[in-house]
Structure formats: C-alpha cells, structure tokens
Amino acid sequence: PNSRNAILRSCGAGIVAADSLIKDNKKRIFCAVRPPGHHAEKQKAMGFCVYNNVAVGANYLIKEYH
C-alpha cells in the first residue's frame, strides 16, 4: 500500500542529489533507494522498478540546468 510513496521518495532523492551536484558543486552523489529503478524501461515497469531513477534525475538536470 505504500509503494507510491516509496517510488516518489526514491525519484525525489535523485532530484535532490542532482541539485546538490550543481548547487553544492559535489563531484559524486550516492542514493541508496528502494525501489532502485534500474530495471524500469521507457514504456514499462519491471519487477519493483516503476521509474528509472537515474533517467528521472538526468531529465531533471537537462530541464532545470540545461
């Protein structure tokens, strides 16, 4: 019943990390999140991976910081 919250928080962690890379001039960020997102494909979820968290973070960086 809490899957939606877990998914949103794991994607949110990547967005916060992306901001930290730019604003705080960090060189590396590690997000230990569940679900990890690494199996999610562009058009379908796989296993517990609903969204690809890395892709969400990368897309955020492109849109927010060009």
All heavy atoms as TSV, in Angstrom:
chain	resi	resn	atom	element	x	y	z
A	1	PRO	N	N	0.809	-1.229	0.000
A	1	PRO	CA	C	0.000	0.000	0.000
A	1	PRO	C	C	0.843	1.281	0.000
A	1	PRO	O	O	0.352	2.343	-0.314
A	1	PRO	CB	C	-0.823	-0.105	1.280
A	1	PRO	CG	C	-0.078	-1.050	2.160
A	1	PRO	CD	C	0.638	-1.994	1.216
A	2	ASN	N	N	2.115	1.195	0.343
A	2	ASN	CA	C	2.976	2.386	0.373
A	2	ASN	C	C	3.931	2.463	-0.802
A	2	ASN	O	O	4.878	3.254	-0.779
A	2	ASN	CB	C	3.761	2.428	1.691
A	2	ASN	CG	C	2.851	2.666	2.870
A	2	ASN	OD1	O	1.989	3.538	2.823
A	2	ASN	ND2	N	3.006	1.881	3.920
A	3	SER	N	N	3.689	1.658	-1.816
A	3	SER	CA	C	4.599	1.644	-2.975
A	3	SER	C	C	4.712	3.011	-3.633
A	3	SER	O	O	5.806	3.433	-4.009
A	3	SER	CB	C	4.136	0.617	-4.009
A	3	SER	OG	O	4.311	-0.680	-3.506
A	4	ARG	N	N	3.598	3.703	-3.772
A	4	ARG	CA	C	3.629	5.015	-4.430
A	4	ARG	C	C	4.560	5.973	-3.676
A	4	ARG	O	O	5.360	6.673	-4.292
A	4	ARG	CB	C	2.225	5.592	-4.510
A	4	ARG	CG	C	2.169	6.925	-5.228
A	4	ARG	CD	C	0.716	7.380	-5.412
A	4	ARG	NE	N	0.665	8.578	-6.204
A	4	ARG	CZ	C	0.733	9.812	-5.709
A	4	ARG	NH1	N	0.868	9.993	-4.419
A	4	ARG	NH2	N	0.657	10.857	-6.508
A	5	ASN	N	N	4.455	5.989	-2.361
A	5	ASN	CA	C	5.326	6.861	-1.566
A	5	ASN	C	C	6.787	6.478	-1.731
A	5	ASN	O	O	7.656	7.348	-1.842
A	5	ASN	CB	C	4.941	6.819	-0.091
A	5	ASN	CG	C	3.663	7.571	0.190
A	5	ASN	OD1	O	3.272	8.444	-0.562
A	5	ASN	ND2	N	3.014	7.232	1.274
A	6	ALA	N	N	7.077	5.179	-1.737
A	6	ALA	CA	C	8.461	4.719	-1.900
A	6	ALA	C	C	9.013	5.139	-3.256
A	6	ALA	O	O	10.159	5.593	-3.363
A	6	ALA	CB	C	8.545	3.207	-1.735
A	7	ILE	N	N	8.198	5.002	-4.293
A	7	ILE	CA	C	8.622	5.366	-5.647
A	7	ILE	C	C	8.904	6.864	-5.735
A	7	ILE	O	O	9.933	7.293	-6.262
A	7	ILE	CB	C	7.548	4.947	-6.674
A	7	ILE	CG1	C	7.469	3.422	-6.748
A	7	ILE	CG2	C	7.825	5.542	-8.046
A	7	ILE	CD1	C	6.194	2.906	-7.373
A	8	LEU	N	N	7.986	7.668	-5.209
A	8	LEU	CA	C	8.161	9.122	-5.270
A	8	LEU	C	C	9.363	9.579	-4.461
A	8	LEU	O	O	10.112	10.467	-4.878
A	8	LEU	CB	C	6.895	9.830	-4.792
A	8	LEU	CG	C	5.672	9.657	-5.693
A	8	LEU	CD1	C	4.448	10.315	-5.067
A	8	LEU	CD2	C	5.921	10.208	-7.082
A	9	ARG	N	N	9.594	8.956	-3.318
A	9	ARG	CA	C	10.747	9.333	-2.499
A	9	ARG	C	C	12.060	8.920	-3.155
A	9	ARG	O	O	13.056	9.642	-3.078
A	9	ARG	CB	C	10.624	8.745	-1.106
A	9	ARG	CG	C	9.573	9.443	-0.290
A	9	ARG	CD	C	9.367	8.758	1.048
A	9	ARG	NE	N	8.250	9.342	1.732
A	9	ARG	CZ	C	8.338	10.044	2.849
A	9	ARG	NH1	N	9.509	10.229	3.412
A	9	ARG	NH2	N	7.268	10.547	3.405
A	10	SER	N	N	12.083	7.755	-3.799
A	10	SER	CA	C	13.329	7.331	-4.445
A	10	SER	C	C	13.643	8.225	-5.641
A	10	SER	O	O	14.805	8.600	-5.848
A	10	SER	CB	C	13.277	5.856	-4.842
A	10	SER	OG	O	12.304	5.613	-5.828
A	11	CYS	N	N	12.643	8.617	-6.411
A	11	CYS	CA	C	12.878	9.566	-7.506
A	11	CYS	C	C	13.247	10.934	-6.950
A	11	CYS	O	O	14.126	11.614	-7.489
A	11	CYS	CB	C	11.643	9.675	-8.397
A	11	CYS	SG	S	11.389	8.260	-9.476
A	12	GLY	N	N	12.604	11.322	-5.864
A	12	GLY	CA	C	12.907	12.608	-5.232
A	12	GLY	C	C	14.333	12.670	-4.720
A	12	GLY	O	O	14.979	13.722	-4.781
A	13	ALA	N	N	14.842	11.551	-4.232
A	13	ALA	CA	C	16.228	11.522	-3.760
A	13	ALA	C	C	17.187	11.831	-4.908
A	13	ALA	O	O	18.175	12.548	-4.736
A	13	ALA	CB	C	16.560	10.157	-3.155
A	14	GLY	N	N	16.888	11.321	-6.086
A	14	GLY	CA	C	17.720	11.607	-7.250
A	14	GLY	C	C	17.661	13.064	-7.659
A	14	GLY	O	O	18.665	13.649	-8.069
A	15	ILE	N	N	16.494	13.674	-7.510
A	15	ILE	CA	C	16.342	15.090	-7.847
A	15	ILE	C	C	17.111	15.955	-6.850
A	15	ILE	O	O	17.808	16.899	-7.233
A	15	ILE	CB	C	14.853	15.461	-7.919
A	15	ILE	CG1	C	14.241	14.798	-9.166
A	15	ILE	CG2	C	14.655	16.978	-7.938
A	15	ILE	CD1	C	12.738	14.877	-9.250
A	16	VAL	N	N	17.015	15.627	-5.570
A	16	VAL	CA	C	17.775	16.360	-4.549
A	16	VAL	C	C	19.279	16.191	-4.799
A	16	VAL	O	O	20.056	17.139	-4.686
A	16	VAL	CB	C	17.389	15.894	-3.128
A	16	VAL	CG1	C	18.325	16.456	-2.081
A	16	VAL	CG2	C	15.955	16.292	-2.822
A	17	ALA	N	N	19.686	14.983	-5.158
A	17	ALA	CA	C	21.097	14.731	-5.459
A	17	ALA	C	C	21.542	15.541	-6.667
A	17	ALA	O	O	22.647	16.100	-6.680
A	17	ALA	CB	C	21.320	13.243	-5.701
A	18	ALA	N	N	20.696	15.617	-7.692
A	18	ALA	CA	C	21.029	16.395	-8.884
A	18	ALA	C	C	21.232	17.860	-8.525
A	18	ALA	O	O	22.189	18.500	-8.989
A	18	ALA	CB	C	19.929	16.246	-9.932
A	19	ASP	N	N	20.342	18.402	-7.701
A	19	ASP	CA	C	20.509	19.790	-7.257
A	19	ASP	C	C	21.819	19.973	-6.500
A	19	ASP	O	O	22.518	20.962	-6.678
A	19	ASP	CB	C	19.341	20.209	-6.361
A	19	ASP	CG	C	18.106	20.601	-7.144
A	19	ASP	OD1	O	18.229	21.034	-8.307
A	19	ASP	OD2	O	17.008	20.489	-6.578
A	20	SER	N	N	22.162	19.003	-5.660
A	20	SER	CA	C	23.389	19.093	-4.881
A	20	SER	C	C	24.627	19.062	-5.777
A	20	SER	O	O	25.616	19.737	-5.501
A	20	SER	CB	C	23.446	17.967	-3.850
A	20	SER	OG	O	24.533	18.125	-2.990
A	21	LEU	N	N	24.563	18.291	-6.849
A	21	LEU	CA	C	25.684	18.255	-7.797
A	21	LEU	C	C	25.957	19.644	-8.360
A	21	LEU	O	O	27.114	20.056	-8.486
A	21	LEU	CB	C	25.388	17.296	-8.948
A	21	LEU	CG	C	25.501	15.813	-8.654
A	21	LEU	CD1	C	24.930	15.004	-9.804
A	21	LEU	CD2	C	26.936	15.420	-8.391
A	22	ILE	N	N	24.905	20.348	-8.685
A	22	ILE	CA	C	25.049	21.667	-9.310
A	22	ILE	C	C	25.272	22.756	-8.264
A	22	ILE	O	O	26.247	23.510	-8.334
A	22	ILE	CB	C	23.802	22.000	-10.152
A	22	ILE	CG1	C	23.586	20.954	-11.245
A	22	ILE	CG2	C	23.912	23.411	-10.742
A	22	ILE	CD1	C	24.685	20.834	-12.263
A	23	LYS	N	N	24.381	22.859	-7.303
A	23	LYS	CA	C	24.407	23.972	-6.353
A	23	LYS	C	C	25.545	23.885	-5.340
A	23	LYS	O	O	26.101	24.894	-4.934
A	23	LYS	CB	C	23.078	24.061	-5.615
A	23	LYS	CG	C	21.930	24.447	-6.521
A	23	LYS	CD	C	20.627	24.468	-5.759
A	23	LYS	CE	C	19.470	24.822	-6.670
A	23	LYS	NZ	N	18.192	24.743	-5.964
A	24	ASP	N	N	25.870	22.672	-4.911
A	24	ASP	CA	C	26.910	22.488	-3.895
A	24	ASP	C	C	28.238	22.049	-4.496
A	24	ASP	O	O	29.172	21.731	-3.773
A	24	ASP	CB	C	26.458	21.469	-2.846
A	24	ASP	CG	C	25.180	21.880	-2.150
A	24	ASP	OD1	O	24.937	23.102	-2.016
A	24	ASP	OD2	O	24.412	20.987	-1.736
A	25	ASN	N	N	28.276	21.975	-5.835
A	25	ASN	CA	C	29.488	21.600	-6.556
A	25	ASN	C	C	30.043	20.246	-6.098
A	25	ASN	O	O	31.249	20.062	-5.980
A	25	ASN	CB	C	30.552	22.694	-6.430
A	25	ASN	CG	C	31.608	22.569	-7.506
A	25	ASN	OD1	O	31.338	22.089	-8.601
A	25	ASN	ND2	N	32.818	22.972	-7.195
A	26	LYS	N	N	29.142	19.310	-5.835
A	26	LYS	CA	C	29.551	17.952	-5.449
A	26	LYS	C	C	30.062	17.212	-6.674
A	26	LYS	O	O	29.607	17.438	-7.795
A	26	LYS	CB	C	28.395	17.180	-4.826
A	26	LYS	CG	C	27.866	17.777	-3.552
A	26	LYS	CD	C	28.856	17.607	-2.441
A	26	LYS	CE	C	28.286	18.166	-1.148
A	26	LYS	NZ	N	29.202	18.080	-0.059
A	27	LYS	N	N	31.005	16.332	-6.475
A	27	LYS	CA	C	31.562	15.545	-7.584
A	27	LYS	C	C	30.862	14.197	-7.726
A	27	LYS	O	O	30.754	13.655	-8.811
A	27	LYS	CB	C	33.060	15.306	-7.378
A	27	LYS	CG	C	33.861	16.586	-7.273
A	27	LYS	CD	C	33.810	17.375	-8.556
A	27	LYS	CE	C	34.624	18.643	-8.414
A	27	LYS	NZ	N	34.260	19.671	-9.337
A	28	ARG	N	N	30.408	13.654	-6.606
A	28	ARG	CA	C	29.735	12.352	-6.610
A	28	ARG	C	C	28.588	12.383	-5.612
A	28	ARG	O	O	28.695	12.988	-4.553
A	28	ARG	CB	C	30.683	11.238	-6.195
A	28	ARG	CG	C	31.749	10.952	-7.174
A	28	ARG	CD	C	32.619	9.794	-6.660
A	28	ARG	NE	N	33.850	9.734	-7.398
A	28	ARG	CZ	C	34.964	10.373	-7.092
A	28	ARG	NH1	N	35.011	11.115	-6.025
A	28	ARG	NH2	N	36.035	10.270	-7.835
A	29	ILE	N	N	27.526	11.674	-5.968
A	29	ILE	CA	C	26.379	11.509	-5.078
A	29	ILE	C	C	25.962	10.039	-5.154
A	29	ILE	O	O	25.957	9.448	-6.232
A	29	ILE	CB	C	25.194	12.394	-5.529
A	29	ILE	CG1	C	25.549	13.867	-5.506
A	29	ILE	CG2	C	23.967	12.116	-4.677
A	29	ILE	CD1	C	25.669	14.485	-4.146
A	30	PHE	N	N	25.613	9.472	-4.031
A	30	PHE	CA	C	25.113	8.100	-3.997
A	30	PHE	C	C	23.761	8.103	-3.315
A	30	PHE	O	O	23.612	8.650	-2.224
A	30	PHE	CB	C	26.079	7.190	-3.227
A	30	PHE	CG	C	25.590	5.779	-3.110
A	30	PHE	CD1	C	25.669	4.914	-4.179
A	30	PHE	CD2	C	25.037	5.324	-1.921
A	30	PHE	CE1	C	25.217	3.613	-4.078
A	30	PHE	CE2	C	24.585	4.026	-1.805
A	30	PHE	CZ	C	24.678	3.170	-2.888
A	31	CYS	N	N	22.767	7.511	-3.969
A	31	CYS	CA	C	21.428	7.387	-3.392
A	31	CYS	C	C	21.132	5.908	-3.171
A	31	CYS	O	O	21.021	5.147	-4.137
A	31	CYS	CB	C	20.374	7.969	-4.328
A	31	CYS	SG	S	20.556	9.713	-4.658
A	32	ALA	N	N	21.021	5.511	-1.934
A	32	ALA	CA	C	20.651	4.131	-1.594
A	32	ALA	C	C	19.135	4.103	-1.431
A	32	ALA	O	O	18.612	4.374	-0.357
A	32	ALA	CB	C	21.347	3.685	-0.318
A	33	VAL	N	N	18.439	3.840	-2.518
A	33	VAL	CA	C	16.975	3.924	-2.514
A	33	VAL	C	C	16.337	2.612	-2.937
A	33	VAL	O	O	16.933	1.817	-3.652
A	33	VAL	CB	C	16.482	5.062	-3.436
A	33	VAL	CG1	C	16.961	6.407	-2.945
A	33	VAL	CG2	C	16.927	4.849	-4.863
A	34	ARG	N	N	15.124	2.417	-2.462
A	34	ARG	CA	C	14.285	1.305	-2.889
A	34	ARG	C	C	12.938	1.872	-3.254
A	34	ARG	O	O	12.417	2.684	-2.511
A	34	ARG	CB	C	14.119	0.275	-1.776
A	34	ARG	CG	C	15.374	-0.422	-1.376
A	34	ARG	CD	C	15.998	-1.278	-2.399
A	34	ARG	NE	N	15.237	-2.488	-2.628
A	34	ARG	CZ	C	15.512	-3.321	-3.605
A	34	ARG	NH1	N	16.508	-3.084	-4.412
A	34	ARG	NH2	N	14.803	-4.382	-3.786
A	35	PRO	N	N	12.359	1.558	-4.374
A	35	PRO	CA	C	12.903	0.676	-5.404
A	35	PRO	C	C	14.038	1.362	-6.167
A	35	PRO	O	O	14.021	2.575	-6.335
A	35	PRO	CB	C	11.706	0.415	-6.316
A	35	PRO	CG	C	10.814	1.593	-6.133
A	35	PRO	CD	C	11.021	2.064	-4.724
A	36	PRO	N	N	15.018	0.573	-6.598
A	36	PRO	CA	C	16.188	1.152	-7.226
A	36	PRO	C	C	15.913	1.753	-8.611
A	36	PRO	O	O	16.561	2.705	-8.991
A	36	PRO	CB	C	17.170	-0.004	-7.311
A	36	PRO	CG	C	16.318	-1.222	-7.307
A	36	PRO	CD	C	15.116	-0.884	-6.480
A	37	GLY	N	N	15.002	1.199	-9.352
A	37	GLY	CA	C	14.644	1.751	-10.653
A	37	GLY	C	C	15.458	1.262	-11.824
A	37	GLY	O	O	15.160	1.575	-12.964
A	38	HIS	N	N	16.490	0.479	-11.589
A	38	HIS	CA	C	17.410	0.124	-12.681
A	38	HIS	C	C	16.834	-0.846	-13.706
A	38	HIS	O	O	17.387	-0.977	-14.783
A	38	HIS	CB	C	18.721	-0.421	-12.106
A	38	HIS	CG	C	18.567	-1.673	-11.307
A	38	HIS	ND1	N	17.958	-1.682	-10.069
A	38	HIS	CD2	C	18.928	-2.942	-11.567
A	38	HIS	CE1	C	17.960	-2.926	-9.603
A	38	HIS	NE2	N	18.540	-3.692	-10.481
A	39	HIS	N	N	15.730	-1.511	-13.408
A	39	HIS	CA	C	15.129	-2.418	-14.384
A	39	HIS	C	C	14.024	-1.761	-15.208
A	39	HIS	O	O	13.564	-2.334	-16.188
A	39	HIS	CB	C	14.537	-3.655	-13.693
A	39	HIS	CG	C	15.572	-4.587	-13.163
A	39	HIS	ND1	N	15.560	-5.036	-11.868
A	39	HIS	CD2	C	16.661	-5.135	-13.741
A	39	HIS	CE1	C	16.590	-5.833	-11.668
A	39	HIS	NE2	N	17.283	-5.908	-12.785
A	40	ALA	N	N	13.566	-0.598	-14.800
A	40	ALA	CA	C	12.465	0.058	-15.498
A	40	ALA	C	C	12.884	0.434	-16.916
A	40	ALA	O	O	13.976	0.914	-17.150
A	40	ALA	CB	C	12.018	1.299	-14.740
A	41	GLU	N	N	11.970	0.184	-17.837
A	41	GLU	CA	C	12.202	0.554	-19.231
A	41	GLU	C	C	11.364	1.770	-19.575
A	41	GLU	O	O	10.519	2.204	-18.788
A	41	GLU	CB	C	11.860	-0.624	-20.140
A	41	GLU	CG	C	12.784	-1.820	-19.913
A	41	GLU	CD	C	12.536	-2.948	-20.884
A	41	GLU	OE1	O	11.695	-2.802	-21.792
A	41	GLU	OE2	O	13.200	-3.980	-20.742
A	42	LYS	N	N	11.587	2.310	-20.753
A	42	LYS	CA	C	10.902	3.537	-21.149
A	42	LYS	C	C	9.385	3.368	-21.150
A	42	LYS	O	O	8.657	4.266	-20.748
A	42	LYS	CB	C	11.383	3.977	-22.532
A	42	LYS	CG	C	10.862	5.313	-22.954
A	42	LYS	CD	C	11.486	5.755	-24.252
A	42	LYS	CE	C	10.990	7.133	-24.637
A	42	LYS	NZ	N	11.623	7.631	-25.840
A	43	GLN	N	N	8.902	2.232	-21.576
A	43	GLN	CA	C	7.461	2.030	-21.720
A	43	GLN	C	C	6.852	1.060	-20.709
A	43	GLN	O	O	5.652	0.843	-20.743
A	43	GLN	CB	C	7.143	1.536	-23.137
A	43	GLN	CG	C	7.528	2.515	-24.227
A	43	GLN	CD	C	6.783	3.834	-24.121
A	43	GLN	OE1	O	5.623	3.881	-23.759
A	43	GLN	NE2	N	7.476	4.919	-24.411
A	44	LYS	N	N	7.676	0.442	-19.827
A	44	LYS	CA	C	7.076	-0.480	-18.866
A	44	LYS	C	C	7.945	-0.647	-17.623
A	44	LYS	O	O	9.165	-0.484	-17.670
A	44	LYS	CB	C	6.809	-1.844	-19.499
A	44	LYS	CG	C	8.026	-2.701	-19.748
A	44	LYS	CD	C	7.602	-4.049	-20.296
A	44	LYS	CE	C	8.790	-4.990	-20.350
A	44	LYS	NZ	N	8.420	-6.317	-20.780
A	45	ALA	N	N	7.261	-0.939	-16.549
A	45	ALA	CA	C	7.942	-1.237	-15.292
A	45	ALA	C	C	8.356	-2.696	-15.308
A	45	ALA	O	O	7.745	-3.519	-15.978
A	45	ALA	CB	C	7.003	-0.976	-14.124
A	46	MET	N	N	9.418	-3.008	-14.558
A	46	MET	CA	C	9.843	-4.401	-14.447
A	46	MET	C	C	10.208	-4.665	-12.998
A	46	MET	O	O	10.961	-3.899	-12.388
A	46	MET	CB	C	11.042	-4.676	-15.367
A	46	MET	CG	C	10.698	-4.607	-16.845
A	46	MET	SD	S	12.099	-4.933	-17.922
A	46	MET	CE	C	12.472	-6.616	-17.526
A	47	GLY	N	N	9.677	-5.745	-12.450
A	47	GLY	CA	C	9.925	-6.045	-11.051
A	47	GLY	C	C	9.360	-4.946	-10.186
A	47	GLY	O	O	8.233	-4.501	-10.381
A	48	PHE	N	N	10.132	-4.477	-9.242
A	48	PHE	CA	C	9.697	-3.373	-8.390
A	48	PHE	C	C	10.104	-2.014	-8.958
A	48	PHE	O	O	9.849	-0.987	-8.348
A	48	PHE	CB	C	10.274	-3.536	-6.979
A	48	PHE	CG	C	9.683	-4.699	-6.248
A	48	PHE	CD1	C	10.401	-5.865	-6.078
A	48	PHE	CD2	C	8.404	-4.621	-5.734
A	48	PHE	CE1	C	9.861	-6.942	-5.409
A	48	PHE	CE2	C	7.841	-5.684	-5.058
A	48	PHE	CZ	C	8.573	-6.853	-4.898
A	49	CYS	N	N	10.769	-2.017	-10.097
A	49	CYS	CA	C	11.261	-0.784	-10.694
A	49	CYS	C	C	10.176	-0.176	-11.580
A	49	CYS	O	O	9.893	-0.682	-12.664
A	49	CYS	CB	C	12.517	-1.059	-11.512
A	49	CYS	SG	S	13.859	-1.741	-10.519
A	50	VAL	N	N	9.551	0.882	-11.095
A	50	VAL	CA	C	8.467	1.526	-11.830
A	50	VAL	C	C	9.023	2.649	-12.701
A	50	VAL	O	O	8.669	2.781	-13.863
A	50	VAL	CB	C	7.389	2.052	-10.865
A	50	VAL	CG1	C	6.277	2.768	-11.611
A	50	VAL	CG2	C	6.823	0.898	-10.038
A	51	TYR	N	N	9.898	3.464	-12.123
A	51	TYR	CA	C	10.568	4.536	-12.857
A	51	TYR	C	C	12.071	4.318	-12.765
A	51	TYR	O	O	12.573	3.869	-11.745
A	51	TYR	CB	C	10.246	5.909	-12.268
A	51	TYR	CG	C	8.789	6.278	-12.368
A	51	TYR	CD1	C	7.997	6.336	-11.239
A	51	TYR	CD2	C	8.218	6.558	-13.599
A	51	TYR	CE1	C	6.656	6.667	-11.324
A	51	TYR	CE2	C	6.876	6.883	-13.694
A	51	TYR	CZ	C	6.103	6.939	-12.554
A	51	TYR	OH	O	4.783	7.268	-12.644
A	52	ASN	N	N	12.771	4.666	-13.825
A	52	ASN	CA	C	14.228	4.609	-13.816
A	52	ASN	C	C	14.721	5.884	-13.147
A	52	ASN	O	O	14.679	6.965	-13.725
A	52	ASN	CB	C	14.762	4.490	-15.240
A	52	ASN	CG	C	16.258	4.333	-15.272
A	52	ASN	OD1	O	16.964	4.960	-14.495
A	52	ASN	ND2	N	16.746	3.502	-16.167
A	53	ASN	N	N	15.153	5.762	-11.905
A	53	ASN	CA	C	15.522	6.926	-11.109
A	53	ASN	C	C	16.675	7.724	-11.723
A	53	ASN	O	O	16.707	8.951	-11.622
A	53	ASN	CB	C	15.901	6.501	-9.693
A	53	ASN	CG	C	14.774	5.768	-9.017
A	53	ASN	OD1	O	13.606	6.000	-9.318
A	53	ASN	ND2	N	15.100	4.885	-8.103
A	54	VAL	N	N	17.600	7.053	-12.352
A	54	VAL	CA	C	18.717	7.754	-12.994
A	54	VAL	C	C	18.190	8.586	-14.164
A	54	VAL	O	O	18.586	9.739	-14.350
A	54	VAL	CB	C	19.814	6.768	-13.455
A	54	VAL	CG1	C	20.878	7.484	-14.266
A	54	VAL	CG2	C	20.425	6.075	-12.255
A	55	ALA	N	N	17.279	8.021	-14.940
A	55	ALA	CA	C	16.699	8.755	-16.064
A	55	ALA	C	C	15.889	9.949	-15.572
A	55	ALA	O	O	15.935	11.024	-16.184
A	55	ALA	CB	C	15.829	7.830	-16.902
A	56	VAL	N	N	15.169	9.794	-14.478
A	56	VAL	CA	C	14.402	10.900	-13.907
A	56	VAL	C	C	15.354	12.022	-13.485
A	56	VAL	O	O	15.129	13.192	-13.804
A	56	VAL	CB	C	13.541	10.430	-12.709
A	56	VAL	CG1	C	12.946	11.606	-11.959
A	56	VAL	CG2	C	12.433	9.494	-13.178
A	57	GLY	N	N	16.425	11.668	-12.797
A	57	GLY	CA	C	17.409	12.662	-12.368
A	57	GLY	C	C	18.091	13.344	-13.537
A	57	GLY	O	O	18.287	14.566	-13.537
A	58	ALA	N	N	18.454	12.576	-14.549
A	58	ALA	CA	C	19.111	13.144	-15.733
A	58	ALA	C	C	18.167	14.087	-16.468
A	58	ALA	O	O	18.571	15.179	-16.895
A	58	ALA	CB	C	19.584	12.027	-16.660
A	59	ASN	N	N	16.916	13.688	-16.610
A	59	ASN	CA	C	15.934	14.533	-17.275
A	59	ASN	C	C	15.729	15.835	-16.491
A	59	ASN	O	O	15.621	16.912	-17.075
A	59	ASN	CB	C	14.613	13.784	-17.430
A	59	ASN	CG	C	13.649	14.495	-18.336
A	59	ASN	OD1	O	13.976	14.804	-19.476
A	59	ASN	ND2	N	12.450	14.761	-17.834
A	60	TYR	N	N	15.707	15.732	-15.181
A	60	TYR	CA	C	15.585	16.915	-14.332
A	60	TYR	C	C	16.769	17.863	-14.549
A	60	TYR	O	O	16.580	19.069	-14.707
A	60	TYR	CB	C	15.499	16.502	-12.864
A	60	TYR	CG	C	15.530	17.667	-11.913
A	60	TYR	CD1	C	14.390	18.430	-11.693
A	60	TYR	CD2	C	16.691	18.008	-11.236
A	60	TYR	CE1	C	14.422	19.513	-10.825
A	60	TYR	CE2	C	16.729	19.080	-10.368
A	60	TYR	CZ	C	15.587	19.831	-10.175
A	60	TYR	OH	O	15.622	20.901	-9.315
A	61	LEU	N	N	17.985	17.320	-14.574
A	61	LEU	CA	C	19.164	18.151	-14.808
A	61	LEU	C	C	19.092	18.860	-16.159
A	61	LEU	O	O	19.417	20.042	-16.258
A	61	LEU	CB	C	20.434	17.303	-14.746
A	61	LEU	CG	C	20.936	16.932	-13.361
A	61	LEU	CD1	C	22.017	15.866	-13.458
A	61	LEU	CD2	C	21.454	18.161	-12.634
A	62	ILE	N	N	18.659	18.156	-17.171
A	62	ILE	CA	C	18.554	18.751	-18.509
A	62	ILE	C	C	17.539	19.883	-18.509
A	62	ILE	O	O	17.802	20.978	-19.003
A	62	ILE	CB	C	18.179	17.672	-19.558
A	62	ILE	CG1	C	19.359	16.711	-19.759
A	62	ILE	CG2	C	17.764	18.318	-20.877
A	62	ILE	CD1	C	19.000	15.456	-20.516
A	63	LYS	N	N	16.367	19.623	-17.949
A	63	LYS	CA	C	15.309	20.639	-17.964
A	63	LYS	C	C	15.610	21.820	-17.044
A	63	LYS	O	O	15.336	22.958	-17.387
A	63	LYS	CB	C	13.969	20.005	-17.591
A	63	LYS	CG	C	13.418	19.125	-18.669
A	63	LYS	CD	C	12.027	18.648	-18.336
A	63	LYS	CE	C	11.478	17.889	-19.537
A	63	LYS	NZ	N	10.082	17.554	-19.356
A	64	GLU	N	N	16.166	21.550	-15.884
A	64	GLU	CA	C	16.381	22.600	-14.882
A	64	GLU	C	C	17.660	23.399	-15.128
A	64	GLU	O	O	17.691	24.602	-14.911
A	64	GLU	CB	C	16.424	21.971	-13.490
A	64	GLU	CG	C	16.409	22.938	-12.355
A	64	GLU	CD	C	15.106	23.702	-12.207
A	64	GLU	OE1	O	14.049	23.206	-12.662
A	64	GLU	OE2	O	15.144	24.807	-11.638
A	65	TYR	N	N	18.711	22.711	-15.565
A	65	TYR	CA	C	20.022	23.363	-15.670
A	65	TYR	C	C	20.597	23.399	-17.083
A	65	TYR	O	O	21.688	23.888	-17.277
A	65	TYR	CB	C	21.019	22.670	-14.738
A	65	TYR	CG	C	20.624	22.759	-13.284
A	65	TYR	CD1	C	20.053	21.668	-12.627
A	65	TYR	CD2	C	20.794	23.933	-12.568
A	65	TYR	CE1	C	19.683	21.755	-11.299
A	65	TYR	CE2	C	20.414	24.033	-11.246
A	65	TYR	CZ	C	19.859	22.929	-10.616
A	65	TYR	OH	O	19.483	23.012	-9.305
A	66	HIS	N	N	19.881	22.838	-18.025
A	66	HIS	CA	C	20.290	22.820	-19.443
A	66	HIS	C	C	21.640	22.165	-19.622
A	66	HIS	O	O	22.513	22.618	-20.265
A	66	HIS	CB	C	20.270	24.213	-20.032
A	66	HIS	CG	C	18.968	24.908	-19.795
A	66	HIS	ND1	N	17.819	24.580	-20.461
A	66	HIS	CD2	C	18.615	25.882	-18.925
A	66	HIS	CE1	C	16.818	25.336	-20.033
A	66	HIS	NE2	N	17.276	26.138	-19.098
